[in-house]
Amino acid sequence: MKAKITITLKNGVLDPQGKAIEGALSGLGFDGTSDVRQGKVIEVKLNESDEAAARAKVEDMCKKLLANPVMENYAIEILA
């Protein structure tokens, strides 16, 4: 079983990388872009056959290491 975790900064948290990307897009002629936010995706292979157990394990991983719950949101997708 595989899990896909998408981590993004919470609204209101300064995103300097997003601003840099937004400026670069504008510089390349991609007008009309705004509020660019940058995030990350982590994929983890799990030795679990039960989806609920896999989700619980990944949730624990996110809380303990993968995401900073003060500044970041995360979404977990369990893949077959």
PDB file with SEQRES, HELIX, SHEET and CRYST1 records, atoms N, CA, C and O in Angstrom:
SEQRES   1 A   80  MET LYS ALA LYS ILE THR ILE THR LEU LYS ASN GLY VAL          
SEQRES   2 A   80  LEU ASP PRO GLN GLY LYS ALA ILE GLU GLY ALA LEU SER          
SEQRES   3 A   80  GLY LEU GLY PHE ASP GLY THR SER ASP VAL ARG GLN GLY          
SEQRES   4 A   80  LYS VAL ILE GLU VAL LYS LEU ASN GLU SER ASP GLU ALA          
SEQRES   5 A   80  ALA ALA ARG ALA LYS VAL GLU ASP MET CYS LYS LYS LEU          
SEQRES   6 A   80  LEU ALA ASN PRO VAL MET GLU ASN TYR ALA ILE GLU ILE          
SEQRES   7 A   80  LEU ALA                                                      
HELIX    1 AA1 PRO A   16  GLY A   27  1                                  12    
HELIX    2 AA2 GLU A   51  MET A   61  1                                  11    
HELIX    3 AA3 CYS A   62  LEU A   66  3                                   5    
SHEET    1 AA1 3 GLY A  39  LYS A  45  0                                        
SHEET    2 AA1 3 LYS A   2  LEU A   9 -1                                        
SHEET    3 AA1 3 GLU A  72  LEU A  79 -1                                        
CRYST1    1.000    1.000    1.000  90.00  90.00  90.00 P 1           1          
ATOM      1  N   MET A   1       0.848  -1.165   0.000  1.00  0.00           N  
ATOM      2  CA  MET A   1       0.000   0.000   0.000  1.00  0.00           C  
ATOM      3  C   MET A   1       0.899   1.236   0.000  1.00  0.00           C  
ATOM      4  O   MET A   1       1.987   1.233   0.576  1.00  0.00           O  
ATOM      5  N   LYS A   2       0.421   2.284  -0.655  1.00  0.00           N  
ATOM      6  CA  LYS A   2       1.197   3.504  -0.768  1.00  0.00           C  
ATOM      7  C   LYS A   2       0.369   4.679  -0.260  1.00  0.00           C  
ATOM      8  O   LYS A   2      -0.849   4.718  -0.439  1.00  0.00           O  
ATOM      9  N   ALA A   3       1.042   5.632   0.374  1.00  0.00           N  
ATOM     10  CA  ALA A   3       0.371   6.843   0.843  1.00  0.00           C  
ATOM     11  C   ALA A   3       1.013   8.054   0.180  1.00  0.00           C  
ATOM     12  O   ALA A   3       2.227   8.112  -0.016  1.00  0.00           O  
ATOM     13  N   LYS A   4       0.171   9.008  -0.155  1.00  0.00           N  
ATOM     14  CA  LYS A   4       0.625  10.272  -0.744  1.00  0.00           C  
ATOM     15  C   LYS A   4       0.199  11.380   0.216  1.00  0.00           C  
ATOM     16  O   LYS A   4      -0.986  11.532   0.514  1.00  0.00           O  
ATOM     17  N   ILE A   5       1.175  12.152   0.697  1.00  0.00           N  
ATOM     18  CA  ILE A   5       0.912  13.234   1.640  1.00  0.00           C  
ATOM     19  C   ILE A   5       1.225  14.556   0.948  1.00  0.00           C  
ATOM     20  O   ILE A   5       2.338  14.766   0.465  1.00  0.00           O  
ATOM     21  N   THR A   6       0.247  15.434   0.905  1.00  0.00           N  
ATOM     22  CA  THR A   6       0.424  16.760   0.327  1.00  0.00           C  
ATOM     23  C   THR A   6       0.459  17.767   1.477  1.00  0.00           C  
ATOM     24  O   THR A   6      -0.479  17.860   2.268  1.00  0.00           O  
ATOM     25  N   ILE A   7       1.554  18.513   1.554  1.00  0.00           N  
ATOM     26  CA  ILE A   7       1.760  19.464   2.644  1.00  0.00           C  
ATOM     27  C   ILE A   7       1.822  20.869   2.067  1.00  0.00           C  
ATOM     28  O   ILE A   7       2.580  21.138   1.135  1.00  0.00           O  
ATOM     29  N   THR A   8       1.016  21.761   2.630  1.00  0.00           N  
ATOM     30  CA  THR A   8       0.985  23.155   2.192  1.00  0.00           C  
ATOM     31  C   THR A   8       1.018  24.078   3.406  1.00  0.00           C  
ATOM     32  O   THR A   8       0.626  23.693   4.508  1.00  0.00           O  
ATOM     33  N   LEU A   9       1.487  25.291   3.185  1.00  0.00           N  
ATOM     34  CA  LEU A   9       1.482  26.280   4.259  1.00  0.00           C  
ATOM     35  C   LEU A   9       0.053  26.737   4.521  1.00  0.00           C  
ATOM     36  O   LEU A   9      -0.758  26.839   3.600  1.00  0.00           O  
ATOM     37  N   LYS A  10      -0.243  27.008   5.776  1.00  0.00           N  
ATOM     38  CA  LYS A  10      -1.566  27.509   6.130  1.00  0.00           C  
ATOM     39  C   LYS A  10      -1.740  28.920   5.573  1.00  0.00           C  
ATOM     40  O   LYS A  10      -0.763  29.637   5.362  1.00  0.00           O  
ATOM     41  N   ASN A  11      -2.990  29.308   5.339  1.00  0.00           N  
ATOM     42  CA  ASN A  11      -3.278  30.669   4.899  1.00  0.00           C  
ATOM     43  C   ASN A  11      -2.772  31.641   5.960  1.00  0.00           C  
ATOM     44  O   ASN A  11      -2.910  31.390   7.158  1.00  0.00           O  
ATOM     45  N   GLY A  12      -2.198  32.730   5.525  1.00  0.00           N  
ATOM     46  CA  GLY A  12      -1.671  33.722   6.444  1.00  0.00           C  
ATOM     47  C   GLY A  12      -0.198  33.539   6.776  1.00  0.00           C  
ATOM     48  O   GLY A  12       0.431  34.450   7.314  1.00  0.00           O  
ATOM     49  N   VAL A  13       0.362  32.368   6.460  1.00  0.00           N  
ATOM     50  CA  VAL A  13       1.789  32.123   6.694  1.00  0.00           C  
ATOM     51  C   VAL A  13       2.555  32.619   5.476  1.00  0.00           C  
ATOM     52  O   VAL A  13       2.237  32.249   4.346  1.00  0.00           O  
ATOM     53  N   LEU A  14       3.562  33.452   5.703  1.00  0.00           N  
ATOM     54  CA  LEU A  14       4.379  34.009   4.628  1.00  0.00           C  
ATOM     55  C   LEU A  14       5.025  32.888   3.823  1.00  0.00           C  
ATOM     56  O   LEU A  14       5.580  31.946   4.390  1.00  0.00           O  
ATOM     57  N   ASP A  15       4.950  32.994   2.505  1.00  0.00           N  
ATOM     58  CA  ASP A  15       5.500  31.987   1.602  1.00  0.00           C  
ATOM     59  C   ASP A  15       6.485  32.647   0.630  1.00  0.00           C  
ATOM     60  O   ASP A  15       6.114  32.963  -0.500  1.00  0.00           O  
ATOM     61  N   PRO A  16       7.742  32.859   1.061  1.00  0.00           N  
ATOM     62  CA  PRO A  16       8.709  33.522   0.184  1.00  0.00           C  
ATOM     63  C   PRO A  16       9.004  32.747  -1.104  1.00  0.00           C  
ATOM     64  O   PRO A  16       9.259  33.358  -2.142  1.00  0.00           O  
ATOM     65  N   GLN A  17       8.973  31.430  -1.051  1.00  0.00           N  
ATOM     66  CA  GLN A  17       9.207  30.644  -2.269  1.00  0.00           C  
ATOM     67  C   GLN A  17       8.054  30.833  -3.247  1.00  0.00           C  
ATOM     68  O   GLN A  17       8.272  30.932  -4.454  1.00  0.00           O  
ATOM     69  N   GLY A  18       6.845  30.883  -2.736  1.00  0.00           N  
ATOM     70  CA  GLY A  18       5.689  31.134  -3.590  1.00  0.00           C  
ATOM     71  C   GLY A  18       5.785  32.487  -4.268  1.00  0.00           C  
ATOM     72  O   GLY A  18       5.476  32.616  -5.453  1.00  0.00           O  
ATOM     73  N   LYS A  19       6.217  33.511  -3.511  1.00  0.00           N  
ATOM     74  CA  LYS A  19       6.390  34.854  -4.081  1.00  0.00           C  
ATOM     75  C   LYS A  19       7.472  34.852  -5.156  1.00  0.00           C  
ATOM     76  O   LYS A  19       7.324  35.504  -6.190  1.00  0.00           O  
ATOM     77  N   ALA A  20       8.571  34.112  -4.910  1.00  0.00           N  
ATOM     78  CA  ALA A  20       9.649  34.036  -5.900  1.00  0.00           C  
ATOM     79  C   ALA A  20       9.158  33.357  -7.182  1.00  0.00           C  
ATOM     80  O   ALA A  20       9.489  33.794  -8.284  1.00  0.00           O  
ATOM     81  N   ILE A  21       8.370  32.292  -7.036  1.00  0.00           N  
ATOM     82  CA  ILE A  21       7.807  31.603  -8.199  1.00  0.00           C  
ATOM     83  C   ILE A  21       6.869  32.539  -8.950  1.00  0.00           C  
ATOM     84  O   ILE A  21       6.896  32.607 -10.179  1.00  0.00           O  
ATOM     85  N   GLU A  22       6.044  33.255  -8.205  1.00  0.00           N  
ATOM     86  CA  GLU A  22       5.111  34.209  -8.823  1.00  0.00           C  
ATOM     87  C   GLU A  22       5.863  35.264  -9.632  1.00  0.00           C  
ATOM     88  O   GLU A  22       5.458  35.593 -10.747  1.00  0.00           O  
ATOM     89  N   GLY A  23       6.953  35.795  -9.081  1.00  0.00           N  
ATOM     90  CA  GLY A  23       7.763  36.784  -9.792  1.00  0.00           C  
ATOM     91  C   GLY A  23       8.417  36.197 -11.032  1.00  0.00           C  
ATOM     92  O   GLY A  23       8.487  36.852 -12.072  1.00  0.00           O  
ATOM     93  N   ALA A  24       8.901  34.951 -10.924  1.00  0.00           N  
ATOM     94  CA  ALA A  24       9.535  34.300 -12.073  1.00  0.00           C  
ATOM     95  C   ALA A  24       8.524  34.034 -13.183  1.00  0.00           C  
ATOM     96  O   ALA A  24       8.829  34.205 -14.364  1.00  0.00           O  
ATOM     97  N   LEU A  25       7.318  33.614 -12.800  1.00  0.00           N  
ATOM     98  CA  LEU A  25       6.276  33.384 -13.813  1.00  0.00           C  
ATOM     99  C   LEU A  25       5.945  34.669 -14.551  1.00  0.00           C  
ATOM    100  O   LEU A  25       5.795  34.675 -15.772  1.00  0.00           O  
ATOM    101  N   SER A  26       5.833  35.751 -13.805  1.00  0.00           N  
ATOM    102  CA  SER A  26       5.561  37.051 -14.409  1.00  0.00           C  
ATOM    103  C   SER A  26       6.693  37.456 -15.346  1.00  0.00           C  
ATOM    104  O   SER A  26       6.449  37.963 -16.440  1.00  0.00           O  
ATOM    105  N   GLY A  27       7.937  37.229 -14.912  1.00  0.00           N  
ATOM    106  CA  GLY A  27       9.101  37.549 -15.726  1.00  0.00           C  
ATOM    107  C   GLY A  27       9.161  36.747 -17.010  1.00  0.00           C  
ATOM    108  O   GLY A  27       9.735  37.192 -18.004  1.00  0.00           O  
ATOM    109  N   LEU A  28       8.567  35.560 -16.988  1.00  0.00           N  
ATOM    110  CA  LEU A  28       8.543  34.718 -18.183  1.00  0.00           C  
ATOM    111  C   LEU A  28       7.339  35.003 -19.078  1.00  0.00           C  
ATOM    112  O   LEU A  28       7.141  34.341 -20.096  1.00  0.00           O  
ATOM    113  N   GLY A  29       6.542  35.992 -18.689  1.00  0.00           N  
ATOM    114  CA  GLY A  29       5.411  36.383 -19.525  1.00  0.00           C  
ATOM    115  C   GLY A  29       4.095  35.730 -19.164  1.00  0.00           C  
ATOM    116  O   GLY A  29       3.115  35.876 -19.896  1.00  0.00           O  
ATOM    117  N   PHE A  30       4.048  35.016 -18.056  1.00  0.00           N  
ATOM    118  CA  PHE A  30       2.796  34.404 -17.622  1.00  0.00           C  
ATOM    119  C   PHE A  30       2.037  35.416 -16.770  1.00  0.00           C  
ATOM    120  O   PHE A  30       2.080  35.371 -15.540  1.00  0.00           O  
ATOM    121  N   ASP A  31       1.348  36.321 -17.438  1.00  0.00           N  
ATOM    122  CA  ASP A  31       0.611  37.364 -16.740  1.00  0.00           C  
ATOM    123  C   ASP A  31      -0.672  36.798 -16.150  1.00  0.00           C  
ATOM    124  O   ASP A  31      -1.176  35.768 -16.599  1.00  0.00           O  
ATOM    125  N   GLY A  32      -1.186  37.475 -15.151  1.00  0.00           N  
ATOM    126  CA  GLY A  32      -2.456  37.077 -14.566  1.00  0.00           C  
ATOM    127  C   GLY A  32      -2.332  36.021 -13.480  1.00  0.00           C  
ATOM    128  O   GLY A  32      -3.337  35.454 -13.050  1.00  0.00           O  
ATOM    129  N   THR A  33      -1.112  35.749 -13.033  1.00  0.00           N  
ATOM    130  CA  THR A  33      -0.952  34.800 -11.931  1.00  0.00           C  
ATOM    131  C   THR A  33      -0.800  35.589 -10.630  1.00  0.00           C  
ATOM    132  O   THR A  33      -0.171  36.646 -10.603  1.00  0.00           O  
ATOM    133  N   SER A  34      -1.377  35.067  -9.569  1.00  0.00           N  
ATOM    134  CA  SER A  34      -1.248  35.725  -8.269  1.00  0.00           C  
ATOM    135  C   SER A  34      -1.451  34.709  -7.158  1.00  0.00           C  
ATOM    136  O   SER A  34      -1.952  33.607  -7.382  1.00  0.00           O  
ATOM    137  N   ASP A  35      -1.057  35.098  -5.976  1.00  0.00           N  
ATOM    138  CA  ASP A  35      -1.212  34.260  -4.784  1.00  0.00           C  
ATOM    139  C   ASP A  35      -0.643  32.854  -4.974  1.00  0.00           C  
ATOM    140  O   ASP A  35      -1.287  31.871  -4.608  1.00  0.00           O  
ATOM    141  N   VAL A  36       0.551  32.753  -5.541  1.00  0.00           N  
ATOM    142  CA  VAL A  36       1.194  31.465  -5.753  1.00  0.00           C  
ATOM    143  C   VAL A  36       1.684  30.943  -4.407  1.00  0.00           C  
ATOM    144  O   VAL A  36       2.350  31.660  -3.661  1.00  0.00           O  
ATOM    145  N   ARG A  37       1.354  29.701  -4.105  1.00  0.00           N  
ATOM    146  CA  ARG A  37       1.773  29.046  -2.873  1.00  0.00           C  
ATOM    147  C   ARG A  37       2.550  27.783  -3.240  1.00  0.00           C  
ATOM    148  O   ARG A  37       2.156  27.058  -4.153  1.00  0.00           O  
ATOM    149  N   GLN A  38       3.621  27.524  -2.553  1.00  0.00           N  
ATOM    150  CA  GLN A  38       4.478  26.383  -2.816  1.00  0.00           C  
ATOM    151  C   GLN A  38       4.259  25.357  -1.706  1.00  0.00           C  
ATOM    152  O   GLN A  38       4.053  25.730  -0.551  1.00  0.00           O  
ATOM    153  N   GLY A  39       4.302  24.074  -2.046  1.00  0.00           N  
ATOM    154  CA  GLY A  39       4.140  23.014  -1.063  1.00  0.00           C  
ATOM    155  C   GLY A  39       5.038  21.839  -1.408  1.00  0.00           C  
ATOM    156  O   GLY A  39       5.972  21.965  -2.200  1.00  0.00           O  
ATOM    157  N   LYS A  40       4.741  20.694  -0.801  1.00  0.00           N  
ATOM    158  CA  LYS A  40       5.536  19.500  -1.093  1.00  0.00           C  
ATOM    159  C   LYS A  40       4.643  18.271  -1.044  1.00  0.00           C  
ATOM    160  O   LYS A  40       3.603  18.255  -0.385  1.00  0.00           O  
ATOM    161  N   VAL A  41       5.080  17.247  -1.759  1.00  0.00           N  
ATOM    162  CA  VAL A  41       4.374  15.972  -1.801  1.00  0.00           C  
ATOM    163  C   VAL A  41       5.362  14.893  -1.374  1.00  0.00           C  
ATOM    164  O   VAL A  41       6.490  14.834  -1.863  1.00  0.00           O  
ATOM    165  N   ILE A  42       4.919  14.043  -0.454  1.00  0.00           N  
ATOM    166  CA  ILE A  42       5.741  12.928   0.023  1.00  0.00           C  
ATOM    167  C   ILE A  42       4.972  11.646  -0.242  1.00  0.00           C  
ATOM    168  O   ILE A  42       3.788  11.547   0.080  1.00  0.00           O  
ATOM    169  N   GLU A  43       5.652  10.657  -0.834  1.00  0.00           N  
ATOM    170  CA  GLU A  43       5.047   9.347  -1.050  1.00  0.00           C  
ATOM    171  C   GLU A  43       5.769   8.334  -0.177  1.00  0.00           C  
ATOM    172  O   GLU A  43       6.998   8.325  -0.103  1.00  0.00           O  
ATOM    173  N   VAL A  44       4.993   7.481   0.482  1.00  0.00           N  
ATOM    174  CA  VAL A  44       5.539   6.484   1.396  1.00  0.00           C  
ATOM    175  C   VAL A  44       4.926   5.123   1.075  1.00  0.00           C  
ATOM    176  O   VAL A  44       3.706   4.997   0.970  1.00  0.00           O  
ATOM    177  N   LYS A  45       5.766   4.115   0.921  1.00  0.00           N  
ATOM    178  CA  LYS A  45       5.264   2.752   0.744  1.00  0.00           C  
ATOM    179  C   LYS A  45       5.135   2.128   2.129  1.00  0.00           C  
ATOM    180  O   LYS A  45       6.053   2.208   2.945  1.00  0.00           O  
ATOM    181  N   LEU A  46       3.987   1.506   2.383  1.00  0.00           N  
ATOM    182  CA  LEU A  46       3.697   0.930   3.689  1.00  0.00           C  
ATOM    183  C   LEU A  46       3.472  -0.571   3.578  1.00  0.00           C  
ATOM    184  O   LEU A  46       2.903  -1.043   2.594  1.00  0.00           O  
ATOM    185  N   ASN A  47       3.910  -1.316   4.570  1.00  0.00           N  
ATOM    186  CA  ASN A  47       3.640  -2.748   4.640  1.00  0.00           C  
ATOM    187  C   ASN A  47       2.365  -2.963   5.447  1.00  0.00           C  
ATOM    188  O   ASN A  47       2.383  -3.613   6.492  1.00  0.00           O  
ATOM    189  N   GLU A  48       1.278  -2.420   4.961  1.00  0.00           N  
ATOM    190  CA  GLU A  48      -0.036  -2.544   5.605  1.00  0.00           C  
ATOM    191  C   GLU A  48      -1.029  -3.037   4.564  1.00  0.00           C  
ATOM    192  O   GLU A  48      -0.950  -2.659   3.395  1.00  0.00           O  
ATOM    193  N   SER A  49      -1.956  -3.875   4.985  1.00  0.00           N  
ATOM    194  CA  SER A  49      -3.011  -4.315   4.071  1.00  0.00           C  
ATOM    195  C   SER A  49      -4.344  -3.664   4.421  1.00  0.00           C  
ATOM    196  O   SER A  49      -5.271  -3.665   3.612  1.00  0.00           O  
ATOM    197  N   ASP A  50      -4.437  -3.110   5.624  1.00  0.00           N  
ATOM    198  CA  ASP A  50      -5.655  -2.451   6.077  1.00  0.00           C  
ATOM    199  C   ASP A  50      -5.546  -0.939   5.874  1.00  0.00           C  
ATOM    200  O   ASP A  50      -4.630  -0.301   6.392  1.00  0.00           O  
ATOM    201  N   GLU A  51      -6.488  -0.373   5.115  1.00  0.00           N  
ATOM    202  CA  GLU A  51      -6.431   1.056   4.799  1.00  0.00           C  
ATOM    203  C   GLU A  51      -6.524   1.934   6.046  1.00  0.00           C  
ATOM    204  O   GLU A  51      -5.823   2.941   6.146  1.00  0.00           O  
ATOM    205  N   ALA A  52      -7.371   1.568   6.981  1.00  0.00           N  
ATOM    206  CA  ALA A  52      -7.519   2.361   8.205  1.00  0.00           C  
ATOM    207  C   ALA A  52      -6.225   2.369   9.019  1.00  0.00           C  
ATOM    208  O   ALA A  52      -5.839   3.403   9.564  1.00  0.00           O  
ATOM    209  N   ALA A  53      -5.563   1.227   9.100  1.00  0.00           N  
ATOM    210  CA  ALA A  53      -4.288   1.140   9.827  1.00  0.00           C  
ATOM    211  C   ALA A  53      -3.217   1.950   9.117  1.00  0.00           C  
ATOM    212  O   ALA A  53      -2.414   2.623   9.765  1.00  0.00           O  
ATOM    213  N   ALA A  54      -3.198   1.893   7.794  1.00  0.00           N  
ATOM    214  CA  ALA A  54      -2.234   2.666   7.016  1.00  0.00           C  
ATOM    215  C   ALA A  54      -2.453   4.161   7.231  1.00  0.00           C  
ATOM    216  O   ALA A  54      -1.496   4.906   7.439  1.00  0.00           O  
ATOM    217  N   ARG A  55      -3.709   4.599   7.181  1.00  0.00           N  
ATOM    218  CA  ARG A  55      -4.028   6.017   7.380  1.00  0.00           C  
ATOM    219  C   ARG A  55      -3.615   6.477   8.784  1.00  0.00           C  
ATOM    220  O   ARG A  55      -3.068   7.568   8.945  1.00  0.00           O  
ATOM    221  N   ALA A  56      -3.874   5.656   9.783  1.00  0.00           N  
ATOM    222  CA  ALA A  56      -3.501   6.000  11.160  1.00  0.00           C  
ATOM    223  C   ALA A  56      -1.989   6.129  11.299  1.00  0.00           C  
ATOM    224  O   ALA A  56      -1.498   7.035  11.973  1.00  0.00           O  
ATOM    225  N   LYS A  57      -1.252   5.221  10.659  1.00  0.00           N  
ATOM    226  CA  LYS A  57       0.208   5.266  10.723  1.00  0.00           C  
ATOM    227  C   LYS A  57       0.742   6.537  10.052  1.00  0.00           C  
ATOM    228  O   LYS A  57       1.632   7.196  10.589  1.00  0.00           O  
ATOM    229  N   VAL A  58       0.200   6.879   8.886  1.00  0.00           N  
ATOM    230  CA  VAL A  58       0.654   8.070   8.166  1.00  0.00           C  
ATOM    231  C   VAL A  58       0.263   9.340   8.933  1.00  0.00           C  
ATOM    232  O   VAL A  58       1.031  10.301   8.976  1.00  0.00           O  
ATOM    233  N   GLU A  59      -0.904   9.340   9.523  1.00  0.00           N  
ATOM    234  CA  GLU A  59      -1.334  10.477  10.346  1.00  0.00           C  
ATOM    235  C   GLU A  59      -0.329  10.698  11.479  1.00  0.00           C  
ATOM    236  O   GLU A  59       0.045  11.837  11.762  1.00  0.00           O  
ATOM    237  N   ASP A  60       0.104   9.629  12.118  1.00  0.00           N  
ATOM    238  CA  ASP A  60       1.092   9.718  13.192  1.00  0.00           C  
ATOM    239  C   ASP A  60       2.426  10.233  12.660  1.00  0.00           C  
ATOM    240  O   ASP A  60       3.087  11.035  13.321  1.00  0.00           O  
ATOM    241  N   MET A  61       2.827   9.783  11.476  1.00  0.00           N  
ATOM    242  CA  MET A  61       4.065  10.261  10.847  1.00  0.00           C  
ATOM    243  C   MET A  61       4.006  11.764  10.616  1.00  0.00           C  
ATOM    244  O   MET A  61       4.972  12.482  10.876  1.00  0.00           O  
ATOM    245  N   CYS A  62       2.864  12.229  10.125  1.00  0.00           N  
ATOM    246  CA  CYS A  62       2.698  13.658   9.839  1.00  0.00           C  
ATOM    247  C   CYS A  62       2.794  14.488  11.117  1.00  0.00           C  
ATOM    248  O   CYS A  62       3.454  15.527  11.145  1.00  0.00           O  
ATOM    249  N   LYS A  63       2.136  14.025  12.164  1.00  0.00           N  
ATOM    250  CA  LYS A  63       2.131  14.759  13.436  1.00  0.00           C  
ATOM    251  C   LYS A  63       3.507  14.795  14.087  1.00  0.00           C  
ATOM    252  O   LYS A  63       3.871  15.784  14.723  1.00  0.00           O  
ATOM    253  N   LYS A  64       4.283  13.699  13.927  1.00  0.00           N  
ATOM    254  CA  LYS A  64       5.570  13.601  14.611  1.00  0.00           C  
ATOM    255  C   LYS A  64       6.756  14.121  13.808  1.00  0.00           C  
ATOM    256  O   LYS A  64       7.760  14.531  14.389  1.00  0.00           O  
ATOM    257  N   LEU A  65       6.652  14.109  12.460  1.00  0.00           N  
ATOM    258  CA  LEU A  65       7.837  14.445  11.669  1.00  0.00           C  
ATOM    259  C   LEU A  65       7.560  15.194  10.372  1.00  0.00           C  
ATOM    260  O   LEU A  65       8.192  16.217  10.106  1.00  0.00           O  
ATOM    261  N   LEU A  66       6.641  14.711   9.572  1.00  0.00           N  
ATOM    262  CA  LEU A  66       6.529  15.186   8.192  1.00  0.00           C  
ATOM    263  C   LEU A  66       5.974  16.588   8.042  1.00  0.00           C  
ATOM    264  O   LEU A  66       6.351  17.296   7.108  1.00  0.00           O  
ATOM    265  N   ALA A  67       5.086  17.014   8.936  1.00  0.00           N  
ATOM    266  CA  ALA A  67       4.466  18.334   8.818  1.00  0.00           C  
ATOM    267  C   ALA A  67       4.598  19.087  10.138  1.00  0.00           C  
ATOM    268  O   ALA A  67       4.668  18.487  11.211  1.00  0.00           O  
ATOM    269  N   ASN A  68       4.630  20.403  10.035  1.00  0.00           N  
ATOM    270  CA  ASN A  68       4.610  21.269  11.203  1.00  0.00           C  
ATOM    271  C   ASN A  68       3.181  21.776  11.354  1.00  0.00           C  
ATOM    272  O   ASN A  68       2.783  22.696  10.639  1.00  0.00           O  
ATOM    273  N   PRO A  69       2.404  21.201  12.262  1.00  0.00           N  
ATOM    274  CA  PRO A  69       0.981  21.552  12.348  1.00  0.00           C  
ATOM    275  C   PRO A  69       0.712  23.008  12.733  1.00  0.00           C  
ATOM    276  O   PRO A  69      -0.412  23.484  12.572  1.00  0.00           O  
ATOM    277  N   VAL A  70       1.702  23.712  13.231  1.00  0.00           N  
ATOM    278  CA  VAL A  70       1.532  25.129  13.554  1.00  0.00           C  
ATOM    279  C   VAL A  70       1.461  25.960  12.277  1.00  0.00           C  
ATOM    280  O   VAL A  70       0.699  26.923  12.198  1.00  0.00           O  
ATOM    281  N   MET A  71       2.266  25.580  11.267  1.00  0.00           N  
ATOM    282  CA  MET A  71       2.382  26.369  10.041  1.00  0.00           C  
ATOM    283  C   MET A  71       1.821  25.687   8.805  1.00  0.00           C  
ATOM    284  O   MET A  71       1.565  26.351   7.801  1.00  0.00           O  
ATOM    285  N   GLU A  72       1.626  24.374   8.858  1.00  0.00           N  
ATOM    286  CA  GLU A  72       1.288  23.630   7.647  1.00  0.00           C  
ATOM    287  C   GLU A  72      -0.001  22.818   7.803  1.00  0.00           C  
ATOM    288  O   GLU A  72      -0.350  22.358   8.890  1.00  0.00           O  
ATOM    289  N   ASN A  73      -0.685  22.665   6.680  1.00  0.00           N  
ATOM    290  CA  ASN A  73      -1.804  21.734   6.549  1.00  0.00           C  
ATOM    291  C   ASN A  73      -1.290  20.519   5.789  1.00  0.00           C  
ATOM    292  O   ASN A  73      -0.329  20.620   5.025  1.00  0.00           O  
ATOM    293  N   TYR A  74      -1.922  19.384   5.995  1.00  0.00           N  
ATOM    294  CA  TYR A  74      -1.552  18.214   5.203  1.00  0.00           C  
ATOM    295  C   TYR A  74      -2.805  17.413   4.862  1.00  0.00           C  
ATOM    296  O   TYR A  74      -3.798  17.412   5.591  1.00  0.00           O  
ATOM    297  N   ALA A  75      -2.714  16.738   3.733  1.00  0.00           N  
ATOM    298  CA  ALA A  75      -3.795  15.870   3.265  1.00  0.00           C  
ATOM    299  C   ALA A  75      -3.186  14.522   2.933  1.00  0.00           C  
ATOM    300  O   ALA A  75      -2.133  14.439   2.301  1.00  0.00           O  
ATOM    301  N   ILE A  76      -3.861  13.467   3.366  1.00  0.00           N  
ATOM    302  CA  ILE A  76      -3.364  12.101   3.158  1.00  0.00           C  
ATOM    303  C   ILE A  76      -4.260  11.394   2.149  1.00  0.00           C  
ATOM    304  O   ILE A  76      -5.487  11.422   2.249  1.00  0.00           O  
ATOM    305  N   GLU A  77      -3.618  10.766   1.181  1.00  0.00           N  
ATOM    306  CA  GLU A  77      -4.338   9.946   0.205  1.00  0.00           C  
ATOM    307  C   GLU A  77      -3.727   8.549   0.241  1.00  0.00           C  
ATOM    308  O   GLU A  77      -2.529   8.388   0.007  1.00  0.00           O  
ATOM    309  N   ILE A  78      -4.536   7.551   0.531  1.00  0.00           N  
ATOM    310  CA  ILE A  78      -4.067   6.171   0.537  1.00  0.00           C  
ATOM    311  C   ILE A  78      -4.320   5.577  -0.849  1.00  0.00           C  
ATOM    312  O   ILE A  78      -5.445   5.591  -1.348  1.00  0.00           O  
ATOM    313  N   LEU A  79      -3.256   5.056  -1.457  1.00  0.00           N  
ATOM    314  CA  LEU A  79      -3.322   4.489  -2.811  1.00  0.00           C  
ATOM    315  C   LEU A  79      -3.199   2.976  -2.714  1.00  0.00           C  
ATOM    316  O   LEU A  79      -2.496   2.460  -1.846  1.00  0.00           O  
ATOM    317  N   ALA A  80      -3.867   2.282  -3.584  1.00  0.00           N  
ATOM    318  CA  ALA A  80      -3.828   0.817  -3.570  1.00  0.00           C  
ATOM    319  C   ALA A  80      -2.500   0.279  -4.045  1.00  0.00           C  
ATOM    320  O   ALA A  80      -2.307  -0.936  -4.092  1.00  0.00           O  
TER     321      ALA A  80                                                      
END                                                                             
